[in-house]
Amino acid sequence: MSKDIARAITYEQLNGRQKAAVLMIALDVESAAHIFKHLEQDEIEKLTVEITNMQGVHSNVINKVIEEFQQLGLAQEYIVKGGLEYAQSVLEKALGASKAGEIIEKVKELTTVRGFSILKKAEPRQLAGFLQKEHPQTIALILSHLASELAAEVLEEFPEDLRADVAFRITTLGRVAPNLVVEIESVFDEVADEVINESSASTGGARAMAAILNKVGVVQAKFLMTSIEQRDPQVAAEVKRLMFMFEDILFIDDRSVQRILREVDKKDLTLALKIADEKLKQKIFANMSERASEMVKEELQFMGPVRLREVEGAQTRIIEVIRQLEENEEIVIGGRGSPEDVFV
């Protein structure tokens, strides 16, 4: 039984709490007990449930969890030493931009000031309603401290004019003085019990906005990019360089497109092409076998109305496949952005 469970559990399927459970299992009893002393009662209860449910974990999974924990520890050390910007720079050189971005995002979620912890647990609509009372610059600062998924959902709840304003402010936020963040935190002093770290850190910026735009729907991402571009084309170009949108498949070489298509679910592909322009469709069809392309064309022709969020979901899943293949160095994404992105 335990062998079957061990075989069924993969690293990719683990959520944050399950990874914590795996780490506790990997530690000796004395070390695990010491960690438990620093947890709150509800955290102990939830973690205990996860540990109990894990009757077998493969050594490869344990090794990956430990490796992630070590990477997070190193990232936190770099942040203390030179700030978030320094940490990201060092990690990018060591692990690549994609992996470094993931680690920094996780560290931000784990180490952000306590005063914003209540916001992380709020429903996006409730949080958006609460934040709308604040100045757009204040909203931008707070959203830049939240996970990109939550920030994206909150942005979608704002009216269009506020959404565009906040998106631009996040993009151009740059470095924020600690005393200013403490002042912002005072708005939430009823739920905050810690003061923000004294060291200056880089928040927001084009990279943060790119991460958020990668999480919102296609229509919203295009709207926000257009609004940023109208205000500052140079800033918009930097955001575009750091993110990847479904239509950017046009800039991927044919061999890489063929590799992507081998990994993509055919149902997702058909859904994703529902709102794609003709040029992109032709790019996709040209890299498929004649029989496969005819099948997709036929499905598109007879496909009835579908919800926009289903199409956006399919495009997002394909983008995730592309990002994973790029991270594994199986494909190269280039041809748009800075001169360094041009391949010969």
C-alpha positions as CSV (number, residue, x, y, z in Angstrom):
1,M,0.0,0.0,0.0
2,S,2.7,2.5,1.1
3,K,4.7,1.7,-2.1
4,D,1.7,2.6,-4.2
5,I,1.2,5.9,-2.4
6,A,4.9,6.7,-2.7
7,R,4.8,6.0,-6.4
8,A,1.7,8.2,-6.8
9,I,3.1,11.3,-5.1
10,T,5.1,13.6,-7.3
11,Y,6.9,16.8,-6.4
12,E,4.9,18.8,-8.9
13,Q,1.6,17.7,-7.2
14,L,2.7,18.9,-3.8
15,N,1.2,22.1,-2.4
16,G,3.1,24.3,0.1
17,R,1.8,22.6,3.2
18,Q,2.5,19.1,1.8
19,K,6.1,20.2,1.1
20,A,6.4,21.4,4.7
21,A,5.1,17.9,5.7
22,V,7.7,16.2,3.5
23,L,10.5,18.3,5.0
24,M,9.3,17.4,8.6
25,I,9.4,13.7,7.6
26,A,12.9,14.1,6.3
27,L,14.2,15.7,9.5
28,D,15.1,13.8,12.7
29,V,12.5,13.8,15.5
30,E,14.4,16.3,17.6
31,S,14.7,18.9,14.8
32,A,11.1,18.5,13.8
33,A,9.9,19.0,17.4
34,H,12.0,22.1,17.7
35,I,10.2,23.5,14.5
36,F,6.8,22.7,15.9
37,K,7.5,24.9,19.0
38,H,7.6,27.9,16.7
39,L,4.3,27.2,15.0
40,E,0.8,28.3,15.9
41,Q,-1.7,25.7,17.1
42,D,-3.8,25.7,13.8
43,E,-0.6,25.4,11.8
44,I,0.5,22.4,13.9
45,E,-2.9,20.8,13.4
46,K,-2.9,21.2,9.6
47,L,0.7,20.1,9.3
48,T,0.0,17.0,11.4
49,V,-2.9,16.0,9.2
50,E,-0.6,16.3,6.1
51,I,2.2,14.2,7.8
52,T,-0.4,11.6,8.8
53,N,-1.7,11.3,5.2
54,M,1.8,10.8,3.8
55,Q,2.4,7.1,4.4
56,G,5.2,7.0,1.8
57,V,7.3,9.5,-0.1
58,H,9.9,8.7,-2.7
59,S,13.4,9.7,-2.0
60,N,13.5,11.8,-5.2
61,V,10.6,13.9,-4.0
62,I,12.2,14.4,-0.6
63,N,15.4,15.5,-2.3
64,K,13.6,18.0,-4.4
65,V,11.7,19.5,-1.4
66,I,15.0,19.8,0.6
67,E,16.6,21.5,-2.5
68,E,13.8,24.0,-2.7
69,F,14.1,24.7,1.1
70,Q,17.8,25.3,0.7
71,Q,17.2,27.6,-2.2
72,L,14.7,29.6,-0.2
73,G,17.1,29.8,2.7
74,L,19.9,31.1,0.3
75,A,17.5,33.7,-1.2
76,Q,16.6,35.0,2.3
77,E,20.3,35.3,3.1
78,Y,20.9,37.3,-0.1
79,I,17.9,39.6,0.7
80,V,19.3,40.3,4.1
81,K,22.7,41.0,2.6
82,G,21.8,43.2,-0.3
83,G,18.0,43.4,-0.7
84,L,15.5,41.8,-3.0
85,E,17.1,43.1,-6.2
86,Y,20.5,41.8,-5.2
87,A,19.0,38.4,-4.3
88,Q,17.3,38.1,-7.7
89,S,20.4,39.0,-9.6
90,V,22.5,36.4,-7.8
91,L,19.9,33.7,-8.2
92,E,19.4,34.4,-11.9
93,K,23.1,33.9,-12.5
94,A,23.0,30.6,-10.6
95,L,19.7,29.2,-11.6
96,G,18.3,31.1,-14.5
97,A,15.7,33.9,-14.7
98,S,12.6,31.6,-14.6
99,K,13.7,29.6,-11.5
100,A,15.0,32.6,-9.7
101,G,11.7,34.4,-10.3
102,E,9.8,31.5,-8.7
103,I,12.1,31.4,-5.7
104,I,11.8,35.2,-5.1
105,E,8.1,35.0,-5.4
106,K,7.9,32.3,-2.8
107,V,10.3,34.2,-0.5
108,K,8.1,37.3,-0.8
109,E,5.1,35.3,0.2
110,L,7.0,33.9,3.2
111,T,8.8,37.0,4.4
112,T,6.4,39.9,3.6
113,V,5.5,42.1,6.6
114,R,3.0,40.6,9.0
115,G,0.8,43.6,8.6
116,F,-0.2,42.4,5.1
117,S,-0.8,38.8,6.1
118,I,-4.5,39.4,6.7
119,L,-4.8,40.7,3.1
120,K,-3.3,37.5,1.7
121,K,-6.2,35.5,3.2
122,A,-8.9,37.8,2.0
123,E,-11.2,37.1,-0.9
124,P,-10.1,39.1,-4.1
125,R,-13.5,40.9,-4.3
126,Q,-13.5,41.8,-0.6
127,L,-9.9,43.0,-0.8
128,A,-10.5,45.0,-3.9
129,G,-13.5,46.8,-2.2
130,F,-11.4,47.6,0.8
131,L,-8.4,48.8,-1.2
132,Q,-10.5,51.1,-3.5
133,K,-10.7,53.5,-0.6
134,E,-6.9,54.0,-0.7
135,H,-4.8,56.2,-3.0
136,P,-3.7,54.3,-6.2
137,Q,0.0,54.6,-5.2
138,T,-0.9,52.9,-1.8
139,I,-2.8,50.2,-3.7
140,A,0.2,49.6,-6.0
141,L,2.6,49.2,-3.0
142,I,0.3,46.7,-1.3
143,L,-0.4,44.6,-4.4
144,S,3.4,44.4,-5.1
145,H,3.7,42.7,-1.6
146,L,1.1,40.1,-2.4
147,A,1.4,36.9,-4.5
148,S,1.0,37.7,-8.2
149,E,-2.0,35.4,-8.5
150,L,-3.9,37.3,-5.8
151,A,-2.7,40.7,-7.1
152,A,-4.0,39.7,-10.6
153,E,-7.4,38.7,-9.2
154,V,-7.7,41.9,-7.2
155,L,-6.8,44.0,-10.3
156,E,-9.6,42.4,-12.3
157,E,-12.1,43.5,-9.6
158,F,-11.2,47.2,-10.0
159,P,-13.0,49.6,-12.4
160,E,-11.1,50.0,-15.7
161,D,-9.6,53.5,-14.9
162,L,-8.3,52.5,-11.5
163,R,-7.0,49.1,-12.8
164,A,-5.0,50.9,-15.5
165,D,-3.7,53.5,-13.0
166,V,-2.6,50.9,-10.4
167,A,-1.0,48.7,-13.1
168,F,1.1,51.6,-14.3
169,R,2.1,52.5,-10.7
170,I,3.2,48.9,-9.9
171,T,5.3,48.9,-13.1
172,T,7.1,52.2,-12.1
173,L,7.2,51.7,-8.3
174,G,10.9,50.9,-8.1
175,R,12.6,51.2,-4.7
176,V,10.5,52.2,-1.7
177,A,11.9,53.7,1.5
178,P,11.2,51.5,4.6
179,N,9.6,54.5,6.5
180,L,7.1,54.9,3.7
181,V,6.1,51.2,3.9
182,V,5.8,51.5,7.6
183,E,3.4,54.4,7.1
184,I,1.3,52.4,4.7
185,E,1.4,49.5,7.1
186,S,-0.1,51.7,9.9
187,V,-3.3,51.7,7.9
188,F,-3.6,48.1,8.8
189,D,-2.2,48.3,12.4
190,E,-5.2,46.6,13.8
191,V,-4.0,43.3,12.3
192,A,-0.3,43.9,12.1
193,D,1.9,42.8,14.9
194,E,5.3,43.2,13.4
195,V,7.2,46.2,11.9
196,I,8.6,45.9,8.4
197,N,12.3,45.0,8.0
198,E,14.5,48.1,8.2
199,S,16.4,47.3,5.0
200,S,15.4,48.9,1.8
201,A,13.9,46.5,-0.8
202,S,12.9,46.8,-4.4
203,T,9.2,46.3,-4.9
204,G,7.0,46.4,-8.0
205,G,8.8,47.2,-11.2
206,A,8.4,45.7,-14.7
207,R,9.2,42.2,-13.5
208,A,6.4,42.3,-10.9
209,M,3.9,43.7,-13.4
210,A,4.9,41.0,-15.9
211,A,4.3,38.3,-13.3
212,I,0.8,39.7,-12.6
213,L,-0.1,40.1,-16.3
214,N,0.9,36.4,-16.9
215,K,-1.8,35.5,-14.3
216,V,-4.7,37.7,-15.5
217,G,-6.9,36.8,-18.5
218,V,-5.8,37.5,-22.0
219,V,-8.3,40.3,-22.5
220,Q,-7.3,42.0,-19.3
221,A,-3.6,41.6,-20.0
222,K,-4.0,43.3,-23.4
223,F,-6.0,46.1,-21.9
224,L,-3.5,46.8,-19.1
225,M,-0.5,46.6,-21.5
226,T,-2.2,49.1,-23.8
227,S,-2.8,51.5,-20.9
228,I,0.8,51.2,-19.8
229,E,2.1,51.7,-23.3
230,Q,0.0,54.8,-23.8
231,R,1.6,56.3,-20.7
232,D,5.2,55.1,-21.2
233,P,6.1,53.0,-24.3
234,Q,9.6,52.3,-23.0
235,V,8.2,50.9,-19.7
236,A,5.7,48.9,-21.6
237,A,8.4,47.4,-23.8
238,E,10.3,46.3,-20.8
239,V,7.2,44.6,-19.3
240,K,6.6,42.8,-22.7
241,R,10.2,41.6,-22.8
242,L,9.8,40.0,-19.3
243,M,6.4,38.3,-19.9
244,F,5.1,35.8,-22.5
245,M,1.7,36.0,-24.1
246,F,0.0,33.4,-26.2
247,E,0.4,35.4,-29.4
248,D,4.2,35.4,-28.8
249,I,4.2,31.9,-30.2
250,L,4.7,33.8,-33.5
251,F,8.2,34.7,-32.4
252,I,9.2,31.1,-31.6
253,D,11.1,29.1,-34.2
254,D,9.3,26.3,-36.1
255,R,11.3,23.4,-34.5
256,S,10.5,24.7,-31.0
257,V,6.8,25.1,-31.9
258,Q,6.8,21.5,-33.0
259,R,8.3,20.5,-29.7
260,I,5.6,22.5,-27.8
261,L,2.8,20.9,-29.8
262,R,4.0,17.4,-28.8
263,E,3.4,18.4,-25.1
264,V,0.2,20.4,-25.5
265,D,-3.3,18.9,-24.9
266,K,-5.1,18.9,-28.2
267,K,-8.3,20.1,-26.6
268,D,-6.5,23.0,-25.0
269,L,-5.0,23.8,-28.4
270,T,-8.3,24.0,-30.1
271,L,-9.8,26.1,-27.3
272,A,-6.8,28.4,-27.3
273,L,-7.1,29.1,-31.0
274,K,-10.7,30.1,-30.7
275,I,-9.8,33.8,-30.4
276,A,-6.4,33.7,-32.0
277,D,-5.7,35.8,-35.1
278,E,-5.3,34.1,-38.5
279,K,-1.5,34.7,-38.6
280,L,-1.0,32.7,-35.4
281,K,-3.3,30.0,-36.5
282,Q,-1.3,29.5,-39.7
283,K,1.9,29.4,-37.7
284,I,0.4,26.6,-35.6
285,F,-1.0,24.7,-38.5
286,A,2.2,24.9,-40.5
287,N,4.0,23.0,-37.7
288,M,1.4,20.2,-37.5
289,S,0.9,17.2,-39.8
290,E,-1.7,17.8,-42.5
291,R,-4.1,15.3,-40.8
292,A,-3.7,16.9,-37.4
293,S,-4.2,20.4,-38.6
294,E,-7.3,19.4,-40.6
295,M,-8.8,17.9,-37.4
296,V,-8.2,21.1,-35.4
297,K,-9.6,23.2,-38.2
298,E,-12.7,21.1,-38.4
299,E,-13.2,21.2,-34.6
300,L,-12.8,25.0,-34.7
301,Q,-15.4,25.3,-37.5
302,F,-18.0,23.4,-35.6
303,M,-17.2,24.6,-32.1
304,G,-20.1,26.5,-30.6
305,P,-19.9,29.5,-28.2
306,V,-17.5,28.9,-25.3
307,R,-16.8,31.0,-22.2
308,L,-13.9,33.4,-22.5
309,R,-12.4,32.2,-19.3
310,E,-12.2,28.6,-20.7
311,V,-10.3,29.9,-23.7
312,E,-8.0,32.0,-21.5
313,G,-7.5,29.0,-19.2
314,A,-6.4,26.9,-22.2
315,Q,-4.0,29.6,-23.4
316,T,-2.5,29.8,-19.9
317,R,-1.9,26.1,-19.7
318,I,-0.1,26.2,-23.0
319,I,2.0,29.1,-21.8
320,E,2.9,27.0,-18.7
321,V,4.0,24.2,-21.0
322,I,6.2,26.6,-23.0
323,R,7.7,28.1,-19.9
324,Q,8.6,24.6,-18.6
325,L,10.2,23.6,-21.9
326,E,12.2,26.8,-21.9
327,E,13.3,26.2,-18.3
328,N,14.4,22.7,-19.2
329,E,16.3,24.3,-22.2
330,E,14.4,22.2,-24.7
331,I,13.2,25.2,-26.6
332,V,14.4,28.8,-27.0
333,I,12.0,31.8,-26.8
334,G,13.4,34.8,-28.7
335,G,12.8,37.3,-31.5
336,R,11.1,40.0,-29.5
337,G,12.3,42.5,-26.9
338,S,15.9,43.6,-26.4
339,P,18.7,43.0,-28.9
340,E,20.0,40.2,-26.7
341,D,16.8,38.2,-27.6
342,V,17.8,38.0,-31.3
343,F,19.2,34.7,-32.5
344,V,21.2,34.0,-35.6
